[in-house]
Amino acid sequence: MMKKLFIQAFASVALLVSGVALANEVHIDVTAPINMSDKASLQRGAKIFVNYCLNCHSANYMRYNRLQDIGLTDKQIKDNLLFAGEKVGETMRVSMNPKDAKKWFGAAPPDLSVEVRARGADWVYAYLRSFYKDDSRPTGWNNQVFDKVAMPHVLYELQGVQVLDHETHTLKLEKAGKLSPEEYDQFAGDLTNFMAFMAEPAKQSRIWIGVFVLLFLSVLLVLVKKIKAEYWKDIR
């Protein structure tokens, strides 16, 4: 058990280091709409992640019951999001065997628990919006942010089919999808927002604790100064 945890931890560190290196090589000109206070966006993102990502990608460091932090009850989680587990206390794992995944895809799909921390929210948001048709690739798809990506564009029915203009290096929509470009951007934004929460589910709590501690220390400083002044006034 300890050996397995060590291997998983080592793999996460390796992903973090390699992800940062990759992110630094690509110029990202978009900003992900990250807002941890937007519970509606986080809930939509959780639904998208479970329905579209969790079929192949695991999130082994995220438990379903942490979704309570974005305003969902255990019953809502169990009825609407718990498809790959039996209890809300379980982690977001997939039933796919890693050996089968490697055989089918050439490599097992990576765990996405800390993907946003590894690559950055802007990178993930840009990646989700940057697939284009490329007949030279085995899957028929490529990505402007992640060249020669092995992952197919599983969201093409929603986004539509984009093509790359090699002269201007810009993407153009060749065939419309079920969503308008604006709707798909919101879709990708909600998913990225949830993945940012998933990477650091305790971030908001830490921020509030930090604010409380600073306020407490500020009040304490005023009281200490008054006590000091009262103590020394008869000694001078």
N, C-alpha and C positions, 0 to 999 in steps of 0.2 A: 504493500500500500504506500509506504513512504517512498519507495523507488519510483512508483508511478507518479506521485505528487511532485517529486523532484524533477522528473522528466518533463511534466507539464509546465512547471515553473520555468525550467530552462528554455523550453520552446517559446513561452510567452516573452521572455527577455530577448530571445533571438528575433522574434517577430517584431518587437518594439524597436530594436536597433536597426534591423534591415528595413523596416517600414519608414523610419525617420530618414534613412539614407535615400530611399526611393522618392519620398515626398520632396526632399530637397532638390532632386534632379528635375522635377517637373514644375513648370510655372503654372500656378493656379490663380486664375483671375476672377474667381467667384468667392462669395462669402456664404457659408452655410447659415441658415436661419436658426441658430441655436438659442433656445429660450426655455430654461428648465422650469420656469413658472407657468408655462403654457401647458396645462394638464391635458387639454383637448388634443393638442398636437402630439404629446407624448403617448396618449392612449391610441390615437390613430397610428402612430409609428409602431407601437407594440403589436397592433393587429396586422399591420403590413409585414412586420418581421416574422411573426408566427406563420402567416399564410404564404409568404413568398420566399423567405430566407431559411427558415427552420427545417425545410424539407431536406436540404443538403448540408447546411452549415449549422454547427452546434454553437452554444453559448454556455460552456460548461462552468463558467465562474459566475453565472447569473441564476438566481433562484426565482421561480414564478412568484413567490410571495413578496418579493421586493417590489412587485408591481402595485402593491398597496400604497407605496410612496407616491405614485402618480394618480391616486384617487380611485383605484379599483378595489372592490371587495373580493374576498376569497371565492364567493359564489360566482361573481362575474368572471373571475379568472378561470375557474373550473369549467363554467358553461361555455365560454367563448374562446379561450386561448389554450387550454390544457389538452392538446391533441397528442403530444408525444410523451406524456407522463400520466401518473395516476394521482399524485398528491401535489398540492400547491407548494410544498416545501422542497420539491425536487428541482434539480437544475435543468436548464434548457438544453437537453441533449437530443440527438437524432438516433433513429433506429438503424440507420445505414451503417453497414460494416465498413471500417476504413479500408480493408483489403479490397472489398468490392468497389468502393469509390475510386481507389487508385487504378483498378482494372478498367473501370468505365471511363474515367475522366483523365487518366494519366497521372493524377495527383489527388490526394484526398482534399476536399474543400476545407479551408482553414477555419478554425474556431474564431468567432467574431466578437467574443466577449470584450476584448480590449482593442479592437481594430481602430476605433477613433483615437484612442490614446497613442497607438502605434504610428498612424499615418496622418492624423489630424482631421478634424471635422470638415474643413474645406476640401481636402483631398477626396474624402468619401463622397461628399455631395457632388463634386465635379465628376468623379468616376461614374456615379449612377446616371449622370446626364450625358455621358460622352461615348456611348457605344455607337458604332456605325457599321454598316454592311461592308464586309471584306471577303470576297470569294476566295482569296488566297489562304485564308485561315481554315483549319479543320472544322470549326464550328460555324463558319460563315460570318463571324463577327470579330471585330477588333475594338480597341478602346483608345481614344486620344490621350487619356491620362496614363493608362497602363498598356503600353504597346505590346502586341502579341499575347494578349491576355488569354488564358485557357478557358475562362468562364464564358459560356454563351450569354446572349442578352435575353434573360428570362422575362424581362419586362417589356419586350418589344411590342406586344399587343397593346399595351397601355401607352407607351411613348410613341410608337410608330417606328418607321425605318429611316435612319439618318445615313447620309453619304458624306464622305470627306472630300472637300475641294482641295486638291493637292497644291494648287497655286496659291490660294489664300490661307490654307491650313485651317479652314473653318468648316463646321458641320452644317449641313442643310437637310431639312426634313423632306424626304422623297415621298414617303407615304404616311399619311396621318394615322394615329392610333386612336384608341377609345377615349383617351384624355386629350384635352387641348394642351399646348406647350405650357401654359400657365398652371393648369391643373396638375400636369406631371411634375413640374418644378415643386409645387406644394407637396405632392406625393413623396418625392425624393427628399424634400426638406424635413417632412415629418419622420421619415425613416431614419435620416441622419440624426435628427434631434433625439430620437429614442436610443439610437446606438451610442450617442454621447452620454446619455443618462446611464445606459447599461455599462459603459466603461468605467463610470465613477458614480454609482448609485447613492453614495453617501456625501457627494459633493455639496448639495444644498444644505444638508444638516451641518456640515463642517463650516459653511459660510455663516449660518445663523449662530452657531456656537461661537465662532470668531467675533461676530458683531456683539453678542452678549458679553463676551469676555472683555472686549475693548470698552464697552459702556460701563461694565462693573469696575474696571480699573480706573476709568475716568472719574467715576463717583468716589472711589476709594482714595484717589489722589487728592481730591478736594477735601475730603474728611481728614486725611492725614495732615495736610497742610494746616487746616484749622486747629487740629489737636496740637501740632507742633507750635503754632503761634501762641495758643493758650498756655502751653507748658512752659515756654521760654519767656513769657512776658514779665514775670516777677523776678527773673534771674538777671536780666540785663541791667 
